[in-house]
C-alpha cells in the first residue's frame, strides 16, 4: 500500500499525523508521507487518516 498527499489540497491541519504518525508528518504547513510503502501495522490507521482528511488530500494505492 502506498499513501500520497496532494500538497495543493492539504491545509496542514495535522489530523493525518495525529491519526497515523507512522506514515504522515506535517512539514512547513503541509503533510508529507514519511513511510513508503505503508507498514502493514499502519495500514488501518492510514485508511482512517484518508477517510477523515477534511480536504480529501490523501489517496491510497493498494
Buried (B, 14 or more C-beta within 10 A) or exposed (E): BBBEBBEEBBEBBEBBBEBBBBBBBBEEEBBBBEBEEBEEEBBEBBBBBBEEBEEEBBEBEE
